[in-house]
């Protein structure tokens, strides 16, 4: 019920109370009405019968009185004096022209008395016939009864009570049934219908709107709507988690497979084309190792946003896992998709990525482009085609875009940039153009240069090429151990020109995996009359993890010969602290990612300070890498770091052009 735009509701208990009270009142009123009706019917049926009988007795007496030639007044007096032994009074009214000619009954206004009027007609046997015509009214006998003197027959009373009670019960049942049906049952059926619709059709948008005026049912409907809303939200969340990557909010592998399957169906039905781009970051592991996995996650998030900025609303982007991305370009031919791939490639490679500490890093990617129906006509063949062109992009030296045309024309790996780098490196080794550059490691408090780090350099056409430009391809080609052997021998041959100080030498994972070669290092140094105490071998988590057991054995044996060990890039991996627990090492080289922003980032300062504290507790010497300015050097000194290296203290110098050749 709505009153002044406000809906009034009732609780179910109040409703049943009101219905019960109504039933009680209805029953009382109904029984009272029944008693009145029975009484009225008794007056009409029983009184007439009794009154008619008494009236006929009076009429017989009247006939005898008239035979005595009494006047009408005298006859009335005689009748009035009659005692019939009843609880009523009898009177006689002489007839007139207005006298009633039929029997009649009247009930007083207060219901206490009933008057019966009985006309007396003349007959052939009447004494006064000579004066009145036969059939005329002589007078009217009036009999008055008290209503309380009526005796109702039991049979009549029972039948009347049953009839009225039966009618009243049906009326009460109808009222209760209609009330319960429209206020209770119908709203419950509405809720049940909504539940069936939701469970049958999974339509979470349905809600219960109008459920009447019962508070409990309104509350049930409200809770039902809230439950459906919560289920709808959770269903959406689960659907999102099932098809989307939680880090980048792009589609995941399952979501992309569904989109690609639908696109195949659409392309076959409408005979249209589409393209798929596979994108893979170059050297993403190096980003994680150098800057940590949180930085890698930031790169992936920004990469997803950059990809979407290059796409249309109808295109689909996905992260399949790790640094692998896929892009679906709808209604796109080969040329258009290749232009889109180059646009994405340029957007990634020309603008550096920003980390939380404000540091900018360059990120490149390799992209492969395949088209339907030119390169593939099925879901499986499309995956094979796009994998093939991505492989070609990587063989071209990474940071390239490749299509099926590239895959057809570039089948000879000798022509790829990667193999050209390896060939140049082999030529440099054979011609003696691989040399060593030494970068000084200095001590604070005026200690000066206390050691050097040996860095590989390749001399080509008079130019000096740093190791970062060729070391990755050399490693893939399996030549790292040869480079390590060459570097160690060159360092040993040149140490006699450096009267003091240790030399830190980096060794690859391949070298640490070759136990025999590692154990031959003391003999290599002995051939050049170099004491083992002047050599420090650097090991990183990347080198130690694949050969954990063997590395521990090698360290123990070489330390017995006097060679020391340094744990490089400390803090960049997850297991760095585990290594200082299990490996017997001498130096910790603090990763440069924590040093470069030391002036502006208080978090880096906390990390460096705690690394130094841990090193002190273990009795280890700390060395900070990538010190580029005086402010950083001052902070390192204040934090108690032992040594430092970086361009602020000195650039790497070629040992074959001592001491002025700076790189």
GIURQUI-V349904 format. One record per run of one state. SS is the DSSP state (H for helix, E for strand, - for the rest). FROM is the first residue (numbers start at 1). TO is the last residue. Records with the same first field share a line. If there is no record, write none. Layout:
BEGIN
SS->FROM-TO + FROM-TO
END
This chain:
BEGIN
-->1-1 + 4-5 + 8-9 + 11-11 + 68-71 + 81-87 + 95-103 + 108-112 + 122-126 + 131-136 + 150-153 + 202-213 + 245-250 + 252-252 + 271-273 + 282-283 + 292-292 + 310-315 + 322-323 + 331-333 + 351-352 + 355-359 + 362-364 + 373-378 + 396-400 + 410-412 + 416-416 + 431-433 + 444-447 + 461-462 + 470-470 + 477-479 + 498-501 + 507-508 + 514-514 + 520-520 + 528-531 + 540-540 + 546-547 + 562-563 + 571-575 + 583-586 + 591-591 + 596-601 + 619-620 + 625-629 + 640-642 + 645-652 + 658-661 + 663-663
E->2-3 + 6-7 + 10-10 + 88-94 + 104-107 + 113-121 + 137-146 + 214-214 + 244-244 + 251-251 + 274-281 + 316-321 + 324-330 + 353-354 + 360-361 + 365-372 + 401-403 + 434-443 + 448-460 + 463-466 + 502-506 + 535-539 + 564-570 + 587-590 + 621-624 + 643-644 + 653-654 + 662-662
H->12-67 + 72-80 + 127-130 + 147-149 + 154-201 + 215-243 + 253-270 + 284-291 + 293-309 + 334-350 + 379-395 + 404-409 + 413-415 + 417-430 + 467-469 + 471-476 + 480-497 + 509-513 + 515-519 + 521-527 + 532-534 + 541-545 + 548-561 + 576-582 + 592-595 + 602-618 + 630-639 + 655-657
END
